[in-house]
């Protein structure tokens, strides 16, 4: 059976997923519980996932896909990684939640701190949104200032003040911000171009003594993958230190992904606060924010900054996180070498096929996260990314899905692979791209 025949059969055999989508639309807006799961920007109906293992997903109709979403990043060891599954099962036998402290919280914190020395103290929450929201509240309290600087196309969760030019799903649906966010709150956030130190200097000059913090994705992942320009991080650190503002590094996407110590390790960063997300819990709902001891000690019950959560430090998430981070620490050299070689091979392999087919494409990659932008020019910020041919990406996405390759359903998202992806998956992906791009 040829790849094209397989593709046509796969397209025809999504009837169960279509029925599930119709049912879901009766209960959920758009039939989804997160808008980035919708396929509106790429066309077609999303297959419903039934299970996953290693590098693969299976949908409700039994179709098999090579997965380059990885639950949006955390499945770095592959789906249903046995040590993680076993850890969750053991923890679940003791109850899914206590609403009280457990030793596992400090066990996981110890592993995180070994990779992130900047997190002298930390606090677990239940999502990346909670982590960034809480870090910003803490920054405002510690500086006595109100204004936050973020960068265009960077997504830091759906807290009100962070949905200004937020990239990701917001960019996918062509929304400049979000309805329901009062102007008074949006006005406390300055959204500036990424990789441009001059505009940052100008912003601090225009708001002297008013900026509490700068928050950034050290590698942009929510306008597609965009690497920092040489000197950008160092210049940003110098400006914030000089002006008395805090620097918050949002590693919800890059944490443990681009290196064991994330972008903080990769680029030698010195954050005041750092935020981490679902990878810390092996894909279970979890977030972390941490930083200098004197800042974190301003949190209740020691200080006046209130933050709480019944499910914070959830025992299942702690168990999964201990298994995941522990494995990455123990097998650091082999895991990260494989991630680098596999990502390079698949990302550059598809880029080569695009060149052969005469398709304008730019590849941005940092470690095992990357984006194929359907544009000929370099992509260094959100404005560059926005020049991409989203219709062409949509056609590519549909053709790849029909050939058994699952990509994020947006031009403005990064792709990820895990340690379970090997030579067979890379060859199959490049072959699928050859056919998809030749259409």
ZAMARGU-4260 file (C-alpha; in steps of 0.2 Angstrom, whole numbers, plus 5000, padded with zeros to 4 digits):
<rodrens>
0) 5000/5000/5000 | 5007/5017/4995 | 5008/5032/5007 | 4995/5041/4997 | 4983/5026/4998
5) 4986/5025/5017 | 4983/5044/5018 | 4966/5043/5009 | 4961/5028/5020 | 4966/5038/5035
10) 4956/5053/5030 | 4941/5042/5027 | 4942/5033/5043 | 4939/5047/5055 | 4921/5045/5057
15) 4921/5041/5076 | 4932/5056/5079 | 4919/5067/5069 | 4905/5060/5080 | 4915/5063/5096
20) 4918/5081/5090 | 4899/5084/5087 | 4895/5078/5104 | 4909/5089/5112 | 4902/5104/5104
25) 4886/5102/5113 | 4895/5104/5130 | 4911/5114/5126 | 4913/5131/5117 | 4920/5125/5100
30) 4920/5107/5106 | 4937/5110/5116 | 4943/5114/5133 | 4958/5124/5127 | 4957/5134/5110
35) 4974/5128/5104 | 4966/5111/5102 | 4954/5117/5089 | 4959/5115/5070 | 4950/5131/5064
40) 4966/5139/5058 | 4972/5123/5048 | 4955/5116/5043 | 4947/5100/5046 | 4941/5092/5062
45) 4953/5087/5075 | 4955/5068/5078 | 4951/5063/5096 | 4965/5054/5104 | 4962/5037/5112
50) 4979/5033/5119 | 4998/5036/5117 | 5014/5027/5119 | 5032/5032/5116 | 5032/5043/5100
55) 5015/5039/5094 | 4996/5044/5097 | 4981/5033/5092 | 4965/5042/5088 | 4947/5035/5092
60) 4947/5027/5074 | 4963/5017/5077 | 4974/5028/5066 | 4992/5030/5072 | 5002/5046/5071
65) 5020/5051/5075 | 5018/5065/5088 | 5027/5081/5088 | 5016/5090/5100 | 5021/5080/5116
70) 5006/5087/5126 | 5014/5104/5121 | 5031/5099/5127 | 5032/5089/5143 | 5032/5072/5136
75) 5051/5073/5134 | 5053/5054/5138 | 5039/5049/5127 | 5021/5045/5131 | 5017/5032/5145
80) 5035/5031/5150 | 5035/5016/5162 | 5044/5023/5177 | 5032/5038/5177 | 5017/5027/5175
85) 5023/5016/5189 | 5026/5031/5200 | 5009/5038/5197 | 5001/5021/5201 | 5010/5019/5217
90) 5005/5037/5223 | 4987/5035/5218 | 4985/5020/5229 | 4988/5032/5244 | 4975/5044/5238
95) 4975/5057/5224 | 4975/5072/5235 | 4977/5076/5254 | 4976/5095/5255 | 4991/5094/5267
100) 5010/5093/5265 | 5019/5078/5260 | 5038/5073/5260 | 5037/5071/5241 | 5035/5090/5238
105) 5053/5093/5246 | 5059/5078/5237 | 5055/5085/5220 | 5060/5103/5225 | 5077/5096/5229
110) 5079/5089/5211 | 5072/5105/5203 | 5084/5116/5214 | 5099/5105/5208 | 5095/5110/5190
115) 5089/5128/5194 | 5101/5135/5208 | 5092/5152/5205 | 5076/5144/5214 | 5083/5146/5231
120) 5065/5144/5237 | 5050/5139/5227 | 5032/5135/5228 | 5021/5123/5218 | 5005/5128/5210
125) 4994/5118/5198 | 4998/5126/5181 | 5010/5138/5172 | 4997/5151/5172 | 4996/5151/5191
130) 5015/5151/5191 | 5017/5167/5181 | 5002/5176/5188 | 5010/5173/5206 | 5027/5178/5201
135) 5021/5194/5194 | 5010/5198/5210 | 5026/5194/5220 | 5037/5206/5209 | 5024/5220/5211
140) 5024/5218/5230 | 5043/5217/5231 | 5046/5232/5221 | 5031/5243/5225 | 5028/5246/5207
145) 5014/5241/5195 | 5019/5240/5177 | 5025/5224/5169 | 5035/5222/5153 | 5032/5207/5141
150) 5036/5204/5123 | 5025/5203/5108 | 5020/5185/5104 | 5025/5178/5121 | 5012/5169/5130
155) 5013/5168/5149 | 4996/5160/5153 | 4978/5168/5152 | 4979/5179/5167 | 4971/5196/5163
160) 4987/5207/5162 | 4997/5195/5151 | 4985/5193/5137 | 4992/5208/5128 | 4999/5203/5111
165) 5001/5185/5118 | 5005/5175/5103 | 5000/5156/5103 | 4981/5153/5103 | 4978/5172/5103
170) 4989/5174/5087 | 4981/5159/5079 | 4964/5166/5080 | 4969/5184/5075 | 4964/5191/5092
175) 4975/5206/5098 | 4971/5203/5116 | 4955/5196/5125 | 4938/5203/5128 | 4934/5204/5146
180) 4951/5211/5151 | 4948/5229/5158 | 4958/5243/5150 | 4964/5248/5167 | 4973/5231/5169
185) 4979/5229/5151 | 4986/5247/5153 | 4998/5240/5166 | 5007/5229/5153 | 5019/5235/5140
190) 5021/5223/5126 | 5038/5226/5117 | 5046/5218/5102 | 5057/5204/5106 | 5076/5205/5103
195) 5076/5224/5103 | 5085/5232/5118 | 5083/5249/5111 | 5064/5249/5114 | 5067/5242/5131
200) 5078/5256/5136 | 5065/5268/5129 | 5051/5260/5139 | 5061/5261/5156 | 5065/5280/5152
205) 5047/5283/5148 | 5041/5275/5164 | 5055/5279/5176 | 5053/5270/5193 | 5037/5262/5188
210) 5041/5245/5180 | 5041/5231/5192 | 5047/5217/5181 | 5051/5211/5164 | 5044/5193/5160
215) 5050/5184/5145 | 5051/5167/5137 | 5070/5165/5135 | 5066/5156/5119 | 5050/5161/5112
220) 5039/5146/5109 | 5022/5154/5107 | 5025/5164/5091 | 5033/5149/5084 | 5051/5145/5090
225) 5062/5161/5091 | 5079/5161/5098 | 5087/5176/5107 | 5098/5187/5098 | 5117/5188/5104
230) 5118/5199/5119 | 5099/5201/5121 | 5098/5192/5138 | 5113/5200/5145 | 5107/5217/5140
235) 5090/5214/5147 | 5098/5208/5164 | 5109/5224/5164 | 5094/5235/5161 | 5083/5228/5174
240) 5096/5227/5187 | 5101/5245/5184 | 5083/5251/5185 | 5078/5241/5200 | 5066/5229/5191
245) 5065/5211/5193 | 5068/5199/5178 | 5056/5184/5177 | 5062/5170/5166 | 5046/5160/5160
250) 5053/5142/5157 | 5036/5134/5156 | 5040/5128/5139 | 5060/5128/5139 | 5062/5121/5156
255) 5071/5104/5156 | 5068/5104/5137 | 5082/5114/5129 | 5094/5108/5143 | 5093/5100/5160
260) 5093/5117/5168 | 5083/5124/5154 | 5087/5141/5145 | 5094/5147/5162 | 5108/5134/5160
265) 5109/5135/5141 | 5112/5154/5141 | 5119/5157/5158 | 5105/5167/5164 | 5103/5175/5181
270) 5084/5178/5184 | 5077/5185/5200 | 5062/5173/5198 | 5059/5158/5186 | 5043/5149/5182
275) 5041/5131/5176 | 5026/5121/5171 | 5019/5104/5166 | 5036/5095/5162 | 5040/5096/5181
280) 5025/5084/5184 | 5029/5073/5170 | 5014/5080/5160 | 5002/5081/5175 | 4995/5098/5180
285) 5008/5107/5189 | 5018/5123/5189 | 5032/5131/5200 | 5038/5148/5203 | 5054/5151/5213
290) 5068/5163/5215 | 5079/5172/5228 | 5076/5168/5246 | 5072/5186/5251 | 5059/5188/5237
295) 5050/5171/5240 | 5049/5174/5259 | 5037/5188/5255 | 5024/5175/5252 | 5011/5170/5265
300) 5013/5163/5278 | 5030/5172/5281 | 5025/5188/5271 | 5011/5199/5265 | 5009/5192/5248
305) 4995/5179/5247 | 4995/5164/5236 | 4986/5147/5239 | 4980/5132/5231 | 4971/5116/5237
310) 4980/5105/5224 | 4997/5113/5225 | 5010/5100/5227 | 4997/5086/5222 | 5005/5069/5226
315) 5002/5062/5209 | 5011/5076/5201 | 5025/5075/5213 | 5027/5057/5210 | 5027/5059/5191
320) 5039/5074/5193 | 5052/5064/5204 | 5052/5050/5191 | 5054/5062/5176 | 5067/5074/5183
325) 5076/5060/5191 | 5077/5050/5175 | 5083/5066/5166 | 5097/5069/5179 | 5103/5051/5179
330) 5103/5049/5160 | 5107/5067/5156 | 5121/5064/5143 | 5112/5051/5132 | 5094/5059/5133
335) 5100/5077/5128 | 5112/5070/5115 | 5098/5060/5107 | 5085/5074/5108 | 5098/5086/5099
340) 5102/5074/5085 | 5084/5068/5082 | 5077/5086/5082 | 5091/5092/5070 | 5088/5077/5058
345) 5069/5079/5057 | 5069/5098/5057 | 5083/5100/5044 | 5076/5085/5034 | 5059/5093/5031
350) 5068/5110/5027 | 5078/5101/5014 | 5062/5094/5006 | 5054/5111/5006 | 5069/5118/4996
355) 5068/5104/4984 | 5049/5108/4981 | 5052/5126/4979 | 5042/5130/4995 | 5047/5146/5005
360) 5052/5140/5023 | 5062/5146/5037 | 5068/5134/5051 | 5071/5141/5069 | 5077/5128/5081
365) 5084/5127/5099 | 5087/5110/5104 | 5072/5099/5103 | 5060/5113/5100 | 5058/5121/5083
370) 5046/5129/5070 | 5045/5128/5051 | 5039/5145/5046 | 5031/5146/5029 | 5040/5162/5025
375) 5057/5165/5016 | 5064/5178/5028 | 5073/5176/5045 | 5061/5176/5060 | 5068/5186/5074
380) 5052/5192/5082 | 5033/5191/5081 | 5031/5203/5067 | 5043/5192/5057 | 5033/5177/5062
385) 5016/5185/5057 | 5022/5186/5039 | 5021/5167/5037 | 5009/5160/5024 | 4996/5152/5036
390) 4986/5145/5022 | 5001/5136/5016 | 5005/5129/5034 | 4987/5124/5035 | 4988/5114/5019
395) 5005/5106/5025 | 4997/5102/5042 | 4982/5093/5034 | 4993/5083/5022 | 5005/5078/5036
400) 4990/5072/5047 | 4984/5062/5033 | 5001/5054/5032 | 5001/5050/5050 | 5011/5064/5057
405) 5003/5075/5071 | 5009/5093/5071 | 5003/5108/5082 | 4987/5115/5073 | 4995/5132/5072
410) 5009/5141/5062 | 5013/5150/5079 | 5018/5135/5089 | 5034/5126/5093 | 5035/5107/5089
415) 5043/5095/5101 | 5050/5078/5101 | 5055/5066/5114 | 5068/5053/5118 | 5056/5040/5111
420) 5058/5047/5093 | 5071/5037/5083 | 5077/5035/5066 | 5061/5026/5060 | 5050/5040/5065
425) 5062/5053/5057 | 5063/5044/5041 | 5044/5042/5040 | 5041/5061/5044 | 5053/5067/5031
430) 5045/5055/5018 | 5028/5062/5023 | 5034/5079/5021 | 5041/5075/5004 | 5024/5070/4998
435) 5015/5084/5007 | 5026/5098/5000 | 5025/5091/4983 | 5006/5093/4982
</rodrens>
